[in-house]
């Protein structure tokens, strides 16, 4: 009989003393609008999985896609300013 054994590094990677650094938390905070826009897009896509999309569903999907693109654009522009590229 084979036993299923976890890899010790994977198990201990999330111990209490290993928390995100402030730089990692700042990066998450900067990316939060994009994360939320992606969640909205996924919600709109999930709604249409088991049925034919109505006109309202199609509009919801278009709006969600536009929000994701706008959030990506804003994040890219912020990254350019933060890193000093093009200055």
PyMOL Python script that loads the backbone (N, CA, C, O; Angstrom):
from pymol import cmd

cmd.read_pdbstr("""\
ATOM      1  N   UNK A   1       0.846  -1.172   0.000  1.00  0.00           N
ATOM      2  CA  UNK A   1       0.000   0.000   0.000  1.00  0.00           C
ATOM      3  C   UNK A   1       0.895   1.241   0.000  1.00  0.00           C
ATOM      4  O   UNK A   1       1.822   1.340   0.804  1.00  0.00           O
ATOM      5  N   UNK A   2       0.619   2.174  -0.892  1.00  0.00           N
ATOM      6  CA  UNK A   2       1.366   3.421  -0.941  1.00  0.00           C
ATOM      7  C   UNK A   2       0.701   4.452  -0.038  1.00  0.00           C
ATOM      8  O   UNK A   2      -0.524   4.572  -0.008  1.00  0.00           O
ATOM      9  N   UNK A   3       1.523   5.190   0.693  1.00  0.00           N
ATOM     10  CA  UNK A   3       1.011   6.237   1.570  1.00  0.00           C
ATOM     11  C   UNK A   3       1.188   7.589   0.892  1.00  0.00           C
ATOM     12  O   UNK A   3       2.190   7.847   0.225  1.00  0.00           O
ATOM     13  N   UNK A   4       0.208   8.427   1.076  1.00  0.00           N
ATOM     14  CA  UNK A   4       0.294   9.781   0.551  1.00  0.00           C
ATOM     15  C   UNK A   4       0.982  10.632   1.610  1.00  0.00           C
ATOM     16  O   UNK A   4       0.518  10.728   2.746  1.00  0.00           O
ATOM     17  N   UNK A   5       2.089  11.244   1.224  1.00  0.00           N
ATOM     18  CA  UNK A   5       2.865  12.041   2.165  1.00  0.00           C
ATOM     19  C   UNK A   5       3.024  13.442   1.584  1.00  0.00           C
ATOM     20  O   UNK A   5       3.325  13.596   0.400  1.00  0.00           O
ATOM     21  N   UNK A   6       2.824  14.456   2.413  1.00  0.00           N
ATOM     22  CA  UNK A   6       3.003  15.830   1.943  1.00  0.00           C
ATOM     23  C   UNK A   6       4.471  16.204   2.016  1.00  0.00           C
ATOM     24  O   UNK A   6       5.241  15.622   2.779  1.00  0.00           O
ATOM     25  N   UNK A   7       4.834  17.161   1.229  1.00  0.00           N
ATOM     26  CA  UNK A   7       6.191  17.684   1.248  1.00  0.00           C
ATOM     27  C   UNK A   7       6.282  18.655   2.412  1.00  0.00           C
ATOM     28  O   UNK A   7       5.434  19.538   2.548  1.00  0.00           O
ATOM     29  N   UNK A   8       7.294  18.506   3.249  1.00  0.00           N
ATOM     30  CA  UNK A   8       7.395  19.307   4.466  1.00  0.00           C
ATOM     31  C   UNK A   8       7.456  20.803   4.168  1.00  0.00           C
ATOM     32  O   UNK A   8       6.847  21.587   4.896  1.00  0.00           O
ATOM     33  N   UNK A   9       8.171  21.227   3.119  1.00  0.00           N
ATOM     34  CA  UNK A   9       8.263  22.649   2.801  1.00  0.00           C
ATOM     35  C   UNK A   9       6.899  23.229   2.473  1.00  0.00           C
ATOM     36  O   UNK A   9       6.594  24.358   2.859  1.00  0.00           O
ATOM     37  N   UNK A  10       6.084  22.478   1.771  1.00  0.00           N
ATOM     38  CA  UNK A  10       4.758  22.970   1.413  1.00  0.00           C
ATOM     39  C   UNK A  10       3.883  23.121   2.649  1.00  0.00           C
ATOM     40  O   UNK A  10       3.055  24.030   2.713  1.00  0.00           O
ATOM     41  N   UNK A  11       4.055  22.248   3.624  1.00  0.00           N
ATOM     42  CA  UNK A  11       3.247  22.302   4.834  1.00  0.00           C
ATOM     43  C   UNK A  11       3.697  23.456   5.728  1.00  0.00           C
ATOM     44  O   UNK A  11       2.861  24.152   6.306  1.00  0.00           O
ATOM     45  N   UNK A  12       4.989  23.660   5.845  1.00  0.00           N
ATOM     46  CA  UNK A  12       5.495  24.694   6.755  1.00  0.00           C
ATOM     47  C   UNK A  12       5.631  26.051   6.089  1.00  0.00           C
ATOM     48  O   UNK A  12       6.099  26.994   6.728  1.00  0.00           O
ATOM     49  N   UNK A  13       5.243  26.184   4.835  1.00  0.00           N
ATOM     50  CA  UNK A  13       5.383  27.472   4.146  1.00  0.00           C
ATOM     51  C   UNK A  13       4.439  28.517   4.723  1.00  0.00           C
ATOM     52  O   UNK A  13       4.668  29.711   4.530  1.00  0.00           O
ATOM     53  N   UNK A  14       3.408  28.116   5.410  1.00  0.00           N
ATOM     54  CA  UNK A  14       2.422  29.064   5.907  1.00  0.00           C
ATOM     55  C   UNK A  14       2.361  29.083   7.432  1.00  0.00           C
ATOM     56  O   UNK A  14       1.281  29.221   8.007  1.00  0.00           O
ATOM     57  N   UNK A  15       3.481  28.948   8.072  1.00  0.00           N
ATOM     58  CA  UNK A  15       3.511  28.997   9.534  1.00  0.00           C
ATOM     59  C   UNK A  15       3.261  30.425  10.012  1.00  0.00           C
ATOM     60  O   UNK A  15       3.392  31.374   9.240  1.00  0.00           O
ATOM     61  N   UNK A  16       2.903  30.573  11.281  1.00  0.00           N
ATOM     62  CA  UNK A  16       2.501  31.871  11.818  1.00  0.00           C
ATOM     63  C   UNK A  16       3.572  32.941  11.698  1.00  0.00           C
ATOM     64  O   UNK A  16       3.246  34.102  11.451  1.00  0.00           O
ATOM     65  N   UNK A  17       4.832  32.590  11.863  1.00  0.00           N
ATOM     66  CA  UNK A  17       5.883  33.600  11.871  1.00  0.00           C
ATOM     67  C   UNK A  17       6.259  34.082  10.486  1.00  0.00           C
ATOM     68  O   UNK A  17       7.006  35.053  10.365  1.00  0.00           O
ATOM     69  N   UNK A  18       5.777  33.452   9.456  1.00  0.00           N
ATOM     70  CA  UNK A  18       6.114  33.849   8.097  1.00  0.00           C
ATOM     71  C   UNK A  18       4.932  34.600   7.490  1.00  0.00           C
ATOM     72  O   UNK A  18       4.035  33.998   6.900  1.00  0.00           O
ATOM     73  N   UNK A  19       4.947  35.905   7.641  1.00  0.00           N
ATOM     74  CA  UNK A  19       3.868  36.740   7.144  1.00  0.00           C
ATOM     75  C   UNK A  19       4.366  37.582   5.978  1.00  0.00           C
ATOM     76  O   UNK A  19       5.574  37.725   5.791  1.00  0.00           O
ATOM     77  N   UNK A  20       3.452  38.138   5.194  1.00  0.00           N
ATOM     78  CA  UNK A  20       3.884  38.953   4.060  1.00  0.00           C
ATOM     79  C   UNK A  20       4.593  40.222   4.533  1.00  0.00           C
ATOM     80  O   UNK A  20       4.273  40.787   5.579  1.00  0.00           O
ATOM     81  N   UNK A  21       5.554  40.641   3.735  1.00  0.00           N
ATOM     82  CA  UNK A  21       6.273  41.870   4.059  1.00  0.00           C
ATOM     83  C   UNK A  21       5.399  43.063   3.703  1.00  0.00           C
ATOM     84  O   UNK A  21       4.381  42.916   3.026  1.00  0.00           O
ATOM     85  N   UNK A  22       5.798  44.245   4.159  1.00  0.00           N
ATOM     86  CA  UNK A  22       5.016  45.431   3.818  1.00  0.00           C
ATOM     87  C   UNK A  22       5.069  45.711   2.318  1.00  0.00           C
ATOM     88  O   UNK A  22       4.107  46.242   1.764  1.00  0.00           O
ATOM     89  N   UNK A  23       6.163  45.368   1.655  1.00  0.00           N
ATOM     90  CA  UNK A  23       6.246  45.552   0.203  1.00  0.00           C
ATOM     91  C   UNK A  23       5.243  44.641  -0.502  1.00  0.00           C
ATOM     92  O   UNK A  23       4.598  45.057  -1.465  1.00  0.00           O
ATOM     93  N   UNK A  24       5.111  43.412  -0.032  1.00  0.00           N
ATOM     94  CA  UNK A  24       4.140  42.488  -0.626  1.00  0.00           C
ATOM     95  C   UNK A  24       2.708  42.968  -0.381  1.00  0.00           C
ATOM     96  O   UNK A  24       1.861  42.881  -1.270  1.00  0.00           O
ATOM     97  N   UNK A  25       2.441  43.472   0.818  1.00  0.00           N
ATOM     98  CA  UNK A  25       1.111  43.997   1.119  1.00  0.00           C
ATOM     99  C   UNK A  25       0.802  45.232   0.277  1.00  0.00           C
ATOM    100  O   UNK A  25      -0.332  45.412  -0.167  1.00  0.00           O
ATOM    101  N   UNK A  26       1.806  46.085   0.055  1.00  0.00           N
ATOM    102  CA  UNK A  26       1.617  47.258  -0.805  1.00  0.00           C
ATOM    103  C   UNK A  26       1.323  46.838  -2.240  1.00  0.00           C
ATOM    104  O   UNK A  26       0.481  47.442  -2.904  1.00  0.00           O
ATOM    105  N   UNK A  27       2.012  45.806  -2.720  1.00  0.00           N
ATOM    106  CA  UNK A  27       1.776  45.310  -4.078  1.00  0.00           C
ATOM    107  C   UNK A  27       0.356  44.762  -4.209  1.00  0.00           C
ATOM    108  O   UNK A  27      -0.305  44.986  -5.223  1.00  0.00           O
ATOM    109  N   UNK A  28      -0.106  44.054  -3.202  1.00  0.00           N
ATOM    110  CA  UNK A  28      -1.472  43.527  -3.221  1.00  0.00           C
ATOM    111  C   UNK A  28      -2.469  44.677  -3.223  1.00  0.00           C
ATOM    112  O   UNK A  28      -3.466  44.641  -3.944  1.00  0.00           O
ATOM    113  N   UNK A  29      -2.198  45.692  -2.416  1.00  0.00           N
ATOM    114  CA  UNK A  29      -3.087  46.853  -2.354  1.00  0.00           C
ATOM    115  C   UNK A  29      -3.156  47.573  -3.699  1.00  0.00           C
ATOM    116  O   UNK A  29      -4.229  48.011  -4.114  1.00  0.00           O
ATOM    117  N   UNK A  30      -2.013  47.697  -4.385  1.00  0.00           N
ATOM    118  CA  UNK A  30      -2.002  48.327  -5.710  1.00  0.00           C
ATOM    119  C   UNK A  30      -2.784  47.507  -6.729  1.00  0.00           C
ATOM    120  O   UNK A  30      -3.419  48.068  -7.621  1.00  0.00           O
ATOM    121  N   UNK A  31      -2.741  46.175  -6.600  1.00  0.00           N
ATOM    122  CA  UNK A  31      -3.404  45.298  -7.563  1.00  0.00           C
ATOM    123  C   UNK A  31      -4.860  45.015  -7.221  1.00  0.00           C
ATOM    124  O   UNK A  31      -5.552  44.359  -8.000  1.00  0.00           O
ATOM    125  N   UNK A  32      -5.341  45.490  -6.082  1.00  0.00           N
ATOM    126  CA  UNK A  32      -6.696  45.162  -5.643  1.00  0.00           C
ATOM    127  C   UNK A  32      -7.782  45.581  -6.640  1.00  0.00           C
ATOM    128  O   UNK A  32      -8.714  44.800  -6.837  1.00  0.00           O
ATOM    129  N   UNK A  33      -7.733  46.765  -7.289  1.00  0.00           N
ATOM    130  CA  UNK A  33      -8.773  47.072  -8.282  1.00  0.00           C
ATOM    131  C   UNK A  33      -8.822  46.055  -9.428  1.00  0.00           C
ATOM    132  O   UNK A  33      -9.903  45.709  -9.904  1.00  0.00           O
ATOM    133  N   UNK A  34      -7.670  45.583  -9.862  1.00  0.00           N
ATOM    134  CA  UNK A  34      -7.635  44.570 -10.918  1.00  0.00           C
ATOM    135  C   UNK A  34      -8.187  43.242 -10.409  1.00  0.00           C
ATOM    136  O   UNK A  34      -8.922  42.563 -11.126  1.00  0.00           O
ATOM    137  N   UNK A  35      -7.850  42.875  -9.208  1.00  0.00           N
ATOM    138  CA  UNK A  35      -8.356  41.627  -8.630  1.00  0.00           C
ATOM    139  C   UNK A  35      -9.879  41.666  -8.541  1.00  0.00           C
ATOM    140  O   UNK A  35     -10.551  40.701  -8.904  1.00  0.00           O
ATOM    141  N   UNK A  36     -10.415  42.774  -8.062  1.00  0.00           N
ATOM    142  CA  UNK A  36     -11.867  42.898  -7.933  1.00  0.00           C
ATOM    143  C   UNK A  36     -12.546  42.914  -9.303  1.00  0.00           C
ATOM    144  O   UNK A  36     -13.626  42.345  -9.464  1.00  0.00           O
ATOM    145  N   UNK A  37     -11.926  43.556 -10.284  1.00  0.00           N
ATOM    146  CA  UNK A  37     -12.489  43.562 -11.639  1.00  0.00           C
ATOM    147  C   UNK A  37     -12.484  42.155 -12.228  1.00  0.00           C
ATOM    148  O   UNK A  37     -13.436  41.760 -12.900  1.00  0.00           O
ATOM    149  N   UNK A  38     -11.412  41.394 -11.979  1.00  0.00           N
ATOM    150  CA  UNK A  38     -11.356  40.008 -12.448  1.00  0.00           C
ATOM    151  C   UNK A  38     -12.449  39.161 -11.792  1.00  0.00           C
ATOM    152  O   UNK A  38     -13.058  38.315 -12.446  1.00  0.00           O
ATOM    153  N   UNK A  39     -12.694  39.390 -10.504  1.00  0.00           N
ATOM    154  CA  UNK A  39     -13.749  38.650  -9.803  1.00  0.00           C
ATOM    155  C   UNK A  39     -15.113  38.984 -10.404  1.00  0.00           C
ATOM    156  O   UNK A  39     -15.941  38.094 -10.598  1.00  0.00           O
ATOM    157  N   UNK A  40     -15.346  40.260 -10.697  1.00  0.00           N
ATOM    158  CA  UNK A  40     -16.609  40.644 -11.333  1.00  0.00           C
ATOM    159  C   UNK A  40     -16.776  39.975 -12.699  1.00  0.00           C
ATOM    160  O   UNK A  40     -17.868  39.522 -13.045  1.00  0.00           O
ATOM    161  N   UNK A  41     -15.697  39.917 -13.467  1.00  0.00           N
ATOM    162  CA  UNK A  41     -15.761  39.256 -14.771  1.00  0.00           C
ATOM    163  C   UNK A  41     -16.056  37.766 -14.611  1.00  0.00           C
ATOM    164  O   UNK A  41     -16.866  37.207 -15.349  1.00  0.00           O
ATOM    165  N   UNK A  42     -15.405  37.134 -13.658  1.00  0.00           N
ATOM    166  CA  UNK A  42     -15.677  35.710 -13.417  1.00  0.00           C
ATOM    167  C   UNK A  42     -17.122  35.492 -12.994  1.00  0.00           C
ATOM    168  O   UNK A  42     -17.757  34.534 -13.435  1.00  0.00           O
ATOM    169  N   UNK A  43     -17.645  36.362 -12.150  1.00  0.00           N
ATOM    170  CA  UNK A  43     -19.049  36.252 -11.743  1.00  0.00           C
ATOM    171  C   UNK A  43     -19.967  36.350 -12.950  1.00  0.00           C
ATOM    172  O   UNK A  43     -20.909  35.569 -13.086  1.00  0.00           O
ATOM    173  N   UNK A  44     -19.691  37.310 -13.825  1.00  0.00           N
ATOM    174  CA  UNK A  44     -20.522  37.469 -15.031  1.00  0.00           C
ATOM    175  C   UNK A  44     -20.418  36.242 -15.931  1.00  0.00           C
ATOM    176  O   UNK A  44     -21.412  35.826 -16.526  1.00  0.00           O
ATOM    177  N   UNK A  45     -19.234  35.666 -16.034  1.00  0.00           N
ATOM    178  CA  UNK A  45     -19.060  34.474 -16.866  1.00  0.00           C
ATOM    179  C   UNK A  45     -19.746  33.260 -16.249  1.00  0.00           C
ATOM    180  O   UNK A  45     -20.335  32.448 -16.962  1.00  0.00           O
ATOM    181  N   UNK A  46     -19.672  33.137 -14.940  1.00  0.00           N
ATOM    182  CA  UNK A  46     -20.299  31.998 -14.260  1.00  0.00           C
ATOM    183  C   UNK A  46     -21.813  32.038 -14.433  1.00  0.00           C
ATOM    184  O   UNK A  46     -22.453  31.001 -14.610  1.00  0.00           O
ATOM    185  N   UNK A  47     -22.380  33.241 -14.382  1.00  0.00           N
ATOM    186  CA  UNK A  47     -23.832  33.377 -14.540  1.00  0.00           C
ATOM    187  C   UNK A  47     -24.288  32.815 -15.883  1.00  0.00           C
ATOM    188  O   UNK A  47     -25.370  32.237 -15.982  1.00  0.00           O
ATOM    189  N   UNK A  48     -23.472  32.984 -16.906  1.00  0.00           N
ATOM    190  CA  UNK A  48     -23.884  32.567 -18.253  1.00  0.00           C
ATOM    191  C   UNK A  48     -23.486  31.134 -18.604  1.00  0.00           C
ATOM    192  O   UNK A  48     -23.719  30.697 -19.731  1.00  0.00           O
ATOM    193  N   UNK A  49     -22.900  30.403 -17.683  1.00  0.00           N
ATOM    194  CA  UNK A  49     -22.442  29.041 -18.001  1.00  0.00           C
ATOM    195  C   UNK A  49     -23.576  28.084 -18.347  1.00  0.00           C
ATOM    196  O   UNK A  49     -23.457  27.305 -19.293  1.00  0.00           O
ATOM    197  N   UNK A  50     -24.653  28.129 -17.611  1.00  0.00           N
ATOM    198  CA  UNK A  50     -25.692  27.115 -17.782  1.00  0.00           C
ATOM    199  C   UNK A  50     -26.899  27.594 -18.576  1.00  0.00           C
ATOM    200  O   UNK A  50     -27.950  26.953 -18.572  1.00  0.00           O
ATOM    201  N   UNK A  51     -26.742  28.735 -19.264  1.00  0.00           N
ATOM    202  CA  UNK A  51     -27.855  29.217 -20.064  1.00  0.00           C
ATOM    203  C   UNK A  51     -27.335  30.041 -21.232  1.00  0.00           C
ATOM    204  O   UNK A  51     -26.171  30.441 -21.260  1.00  0.00           O
ATOM    205  N   UNK A  52     -28.202  30.283 -22.181  1.00  0.00           N
ATOM    206  CA  UNK A  52     -27.853  31.160 -23.293  1.00  0.00           C
ATOM    207  C   UNK A  52     -27.851  32.593 -22.775  1.00  0.00           C
ATOM    208  O   UNK A  52     -28.834  33.036 -22.181  1.00  0.00           O
ATOM    209  N   UNK A  53     -26.760  33.322 -22.993  1.00  0.00           N
ATOM    210  CA  UNK A  53     -26.695  34.687 -22.461  1.00  0.00           C
ATOM    211  C   UNK A  53     -27.771  35.589 -23.073  1.00  0.00           C
ATOM    212  O   UNK A  53     -27.967  35.615 -24.288  1.00  0.00           O
ATOM    213  N   UNK A  54     -28.448  36.313 -22.213  1.00  0.00           N
ATOM    214  CA  UNK A  54     -29.435  37.292 -22.677  1.00  0.00           C
ATOM    215  C   UNK A  54     -28.699  38.586 -23.026  1.00  0.00           C
ATOM    216  O   UNK A  54     -27.481  38.680 -22.876  1.00  0.00           O
ATOM    217  N   UNK A  55     -29.454  39.574 -23.492  1.00  0.00           N
ATOM    218  CA  UNK A  55     -28.852  40.870 -23.807  1.00  0.00           C
ATOM    219  C   UNK A  55     -28.270  41.500 -22.542  1.00  0.00           C
ATOM    220  O   UNK A  55     -27.211  42.128 -22.588  1.00  0.00           O
ATOM    221  N   UNK A  56     -28.958  41.333 -21.423  1.00  0.00           N
ATOM    222  CA  UNK A  56     -28.455  41.860 -20.152  1.00  0.00           C
ATOM    223  C   UNK A  56     -27.148  41.172 -19.760  1.00  0.00           C
ATOM    224  O   UNK A  56     -26.217  41.826 -19.291  1.00  0.00           O
ATOM    225  N   UNK A  57     -27.080  39.855 -19.953  1.00  0.00           N
ATOM    226  CA  UNK A  57     -25.853  39.119 -19.666  1.00  0.00           C
ATOM    227  C   UNK A  57     -24.709  39.587 -20.554  1.00  0.00           C
ATOM    228  O   UNK A  57     -23.578  39.740 -20.092  1.00  0.00           O
ATOM    229  N   UNK A  58     -25.007  39.813 -21.828  1.00  0.00           N
ATOM    230  CA  UNK A  58     -23.974  40.273 -22.759  1.00  0.00           C
ATOM    231  C   UNK A  58     -23.453  41.643 -22.352  1.00  0.00           C
ATOM    232  O   UNK A  58     -22.251  41.896 -22.422  1.00  0.00           O
ATOM    233  N   UNK A  59     -24.349  42.531 -21.926  1.00  0.00           N
ATOM    234  CA  UNK A  59     -23.910  43.856 -21.456  1.00  0.00           C
ATOM    235  C   UNK A  59     -23.073  43.740 -20.199  1.00  0.00           C
ATOM    236  O   UNK A  59     -22.064  44.429 -20.045  1.00  0.00           O
ATOM    237  N   UNK A  60     -23.501  42.859 -19.296  1.00  0.00           N
ATOM    238  CA  UNK A  60     -22.754  42.656 -18.047  1.00  0.00           C
ATOM    239  C   UNK A  60     -21.341  42.148 -18.352  1.00  0.00           C
ATOM    240  O   UNK A  60     -20.372  42.599 -17.740  1.00  0.00           O
ATOM    241  N   UNK A  61     -21.226  41.215 -19.293  1.00  0.00           N
ATOM    242  CA  UNK A  61     -19.908  40.707 -19.686  1.00  0.00           C
ATOM    243  C   UNK A  61     -19.045  41.793 -20.324  1.00  0.00           C
ATOM    244  O   UNK A  61     -17.859  41.905 -20.014  1.00  0.00           O
ATOM    245  N   UNK A  62     -19.632  42.588 -21.210  1.00  0.00           N
ATOM    246  CA  UNK A  62     -18.873  43.672 -21.849  1.00  0.00           C
ATOM    247  C   UNK A  62     -18.379  44.682 -20.822  1.00  0.00           C
ATOM    248  O   UNK A  62     -17.225  45.110 -20.865  1.00  0.00           O
ATOM    249  N   UNK A  63     -19.264  45.063 -19.894  1.00  0.00           N
ATOM    250  CA  UNK A  63     -18.861  46.021 -18.856  1.00  0.00           C
ATOM    251  C   UNK A  63     -17.750  45.452 -17.984  1.00  0.00           C
ATOM    252  O   UNK A  63     -16.805  46.159 -17.634  1.00  0.00           O
ATOM    253  N   UNK A  64     -17.865  44.173 -17.633  1.00  0.00           N
ATOM    254  CA  UNK A  64     -16.854  43.543 -16.789  1.00  0.00           C
ATOM    255  C   UNK A  64     -15.510  43.460 -17.527  1.00  0.00           C
ATOM    256  O   UNK A  64     -14.459  43.695 -16.932  1.00  0.00           O
ATOM    257  N   UNK A  65     -15.549  43.126 -18.816  1.00  0.00           N
ATOM    258  CA  UNK A  65     -14.303  43.081 -19.601  1.00  0.00           C
ATOM    259  C   UNK A  65     -13.661  44.469 -19.691  1.00  0.00           C
ATOM    260  O   UNK A  65     -12.442  44.605 -19.584  1.00  0.00           O
ATOM    261  N   UNK A  66     -14.493  45.495 -19.887  1.00  0.00           N
ATOM    262  CA  UNK A  66     -13.961  46.861 -19.950  1.00  0.00           C
ATOM    263  C   UNK A  66     -13.343  47.277 -18.616  1.00  0.00           C
ATOM    264  O   UNK A  66     -12.310  47.946 -18.588  1.00  0.00           O
ATOM    265  N   UNK A  67     -13.981  46.876 -17.502  1.00  0.00           N
ATOM    266  CA  UNK A  67     -13.407  47.192 -16.179  1.00  0.00           C
ATOM    267  C   UNK A  67     -12.059  46.516 -15.982  1.00  0.00           C
ATOM    268  O   UNK A  67     -11.133  47.112 -15.433  1.00  0.00           O
ATOM    269  N   UNK A  68     -11.953  45.268 -16.431  1.00  0.00           N
ATOM    270  CA  UNK A  68     -10.673  44.553 -16.303  1.00  0.00           C
ATOM    271  C   UNK A  68      -9.605  45.255 -17.138  1.00  0.00           C
ATOM    272  O   UNK A  68      -8.489  45.473 -16.665  1.00  0.00           O
ATOM    273  N   UNK A  69      -9.940  45.606 -18.369  1.00  0.00           N
ATOM    274  CA  UNK A  69      -8.962  46.289 -19.219  1.00  0.00           C
ATOM    275  C   UNK A  69      -8.562  47.641 -18.638  1.00  0.00           C
ATOM    276  O   UNK A  69      -7.387  48.007 -18.675  1.00  0.00           O
ATOM    277  N   UNK A  70      -9.521  48.378 -18.106  1.00  0.00           N
ATOM    278  CA  UNK A  70      -9.215  49.682 -17.504  1.00  0.00           C
ATOM    279  C   UNK A  70      -8.328  49.512 -16.268  1.00  0.00           C
ATOM    280  O   UNK A  70      -7.395  50.287 -16.055  1.00  0.00           O
ATOM    281  N   UNK A  71      -8.622  48.502 -15.462  1.00  0.00           N
ATOM    282  CA  UNK A  71      -7.813  48.262 -14.260  1.00  0.00           C
ATOM    283  C   UNK A  71      -6.394  47.839 -14.645  1.00  0.00           C
ATOM    284  O   UNK A  71      -5.427  48.252 -14.005  1.00  0.00           O
ATOM    285  N   UNK A  72      -6.272  47.019 -15.685  1.00  0.00           N
ATOM    286  CA  UNK A  72      -4.933  46.617 -16.149  1.00  0.00           C
ATOM    287  C   UNK A  72      -4.153  47.819 -16.668  1.00  0.00           C
ATOM    288  O   UNK A  72      -2.958  47.956 -16.409  1.00  0.00           O
ATOM    289  N   UNK A  73      -4.849  48.693 -17.408  1.00  0.00           N
ATOM    290  CA  UNK A  73      -4.198  49.897 -17.926  1.00  0.00           C
ATOM    291  C   UNK A  73      -3.714  50.784 -16.782  1.00  0.00           C
ATOM    292  O   UNK A  73      -2.583  51.270 -16.804  1.00  0.00           O
ATOM    293  N   UNK A  74      -4.571  50.994 -15.784  1.00  0.00           N
ATOM    294  CA  UNK A  74      -4.192  51.824 -14.637  1.00  0.00           C
ATOM    295  C   UNK A  74      -3.015  51.216 -13.883  1.00  0.00           C
ATOM    296  O   UNK A  74      -2.102  51.932 -13.471  1.00  0.00           O
ATOM    297  N   UNK A  75      -3.035  49.909 -13.705  1.00  0.00           N
ATOM    298  CA  UNK A  75      -1.940  49.239 -13.003  1.00  0.00           C
ATOM    299  C   UNK A  75      -0.646  49.352 -13.795  1.00  0.00           C
ATOM    300  O   UNK A  75       0.418  49.568 -13.215  1.00  0.00           O
ATOM    301  N   UNK A  76      -0.725  49.207 -15.107  1.00  0.00           N
ATOM    302  CA  UNK A  76       0.476  49.340 -15.940  1.00  0.00           C
ATOM    303  C   UNK A  76       1.016  50.760 -15.874  1.00  0.00           C
ATOM    304  O   UNK A  76       2.228  50.964 -15.803  1.00  0.00           O
ATOM    305  N   UNK A  77       0.120  51.742 -15.897  1.00  0.00           N
ATOM    306  CA  UNK A  77       0.561  53.127 -15.793  1.00  0.00           C
ATOM    307  C   UNK A  77       1.170  53.429 -14.436  1.00  0.00           C
ATOM    308  O   UNK A  77       2.152  54.167 -14.354  1.00  0.00           O
ATOM    309  N   UNK A  78       0.612  52.878 -13.377  1.00  0.00           N
ATOM    310  CA  UNK A  78       1.171  53.074 -12.039  1.00  0.00           C
ATOM    311  C   UNK A  78       2.533  52.417 -11.933  1.00  0.00           C
ATOM    312  O   UNK A  78       3.445  52.975 -11.322  1.00  0.00           O
ATOM    313  N   UNK A  79       2.683  51.232 -12.524  1.00  0.00           N
ATOM    314  CA  UNK A  79       3.961  50.514 -12.471  1.00  0.00           C
ATOM    315  C   UNK A  79       5.042  51.317 -13.192  1.00  0.00           C
ATOM    316  O   UNK A  79       6.190  51.355 -12.750  1.00  0.00           O
ATOM    317  N   UNK A  80       4.676  51.952 -14.293  1.00  0.00           N
ATOM    318  CA  UNK A  80       5.626  52.761 -15.031  1.00  0.00           C
ATOM    319  C   UNK A  80       6.076  53.940 -14.202  1.00  0.00           C
ATOM    320  O   UNK A  80       7.259  54.280 -14.198  1.00  0.00           O
ATOM    321  N   UNK A  81       5.155  54.569 -13.501  1.00  0.00           N
ATOM    322  CA  UNK A  81       5.487  55.721 -12.647  1.00  0.00           C
ATOM    323  C   UNK A  81       6.317  55.279 -11.456  1.00  0.00           C
ATOM    324  O   UNK A  81       7.291  55.946 -11.109  1.00  0.00           O
ATOM    325  N   UNK A  82       5.955  54.169 -10.821  1.00  0.00           N
ATOM    326  CA  UNK A  82       6.657  53.698  -9.629  1.00  0.00           C
ATOM    327  C   UNK A  82       8.087  53.312  -9.949  1.00  0.00           C
ATOM    328  O   UNK A  82       9.001  53.647  -9.196  1.00  0.00           O
ATOM    329  N   UNK A  83       8.297  52.601 -11.070  1.00  0.00           N
ATOM    330  CA  UNK A  83       9.643  52.148 -11.393  1.00  0.00           C
ATOM    331  C   UNK A  83      10.483  53.231 -12.058  1.00  0.00           C
ATOM    332  O   UNK A  83      11.699  53.086 -12.183  1.00  0.00           O
ATOM    333  N   UNK A  84       9.843  54.309 -12.483  1.00  0.00           N
ATOM    334  CA  UNK A  84      10.579  55.402 -13.103  1.00  0.00           C
ATOM    335  C   UNK A  84      10.891  55.173 -14.562  1.00  0.00           C
ATOM    336  O   UNK A  84      11.723  55.886 -15.122  1.00  0.00           O
ATOM    337  N   UNK A  85      10.265  54.216 -15.195  1.00  0.00           N
ATOM    338  CA  UNK A  85      10.512  53.937 -16.608  1.00  0.00           C
ATOM    339  C   UNK A  85       9.904  55.075 -17.429  1.00  0.00           C
ATOM    340  O   UNK A  85       8.775  55.495 -17.175  1.00  0.00           O
ATOM    341  N   UNK A  86      10.646  55.562 -18.397  1.00  0.00           N
ATOM    342  CA  UNK A  86      10.144  56.602 -19.268  1.00  0.00           C
ATOM    343  C   UNK A  86      10.276  57.998 -18.686  1.00  0.00           C
ATOM    344  O   UNK A  86       9.791  58.959 -19.281  1.00  0.00           O
ATOM    345  N   UNK A  87      10.916  58.128 -17.547  1.00  0.00           N
ATOM    346  CA  UNK A  87      11.054  59.460 -16.934  1.00  0.00           C
ATOM    347  C   UNK A  87      12.363  60.095 -17.310  1.00  0.00           C
ATOM    348  O   UNK A  87      12.650  61.215 -16.887  1.00  0.00           O
TER     349      UNK A  87
END
""", "prot")
cmd.dss("prot")
cmd.show_as("cartoon", "prot")
cmd.util.cbc("prot")
cmd.orient("prot")
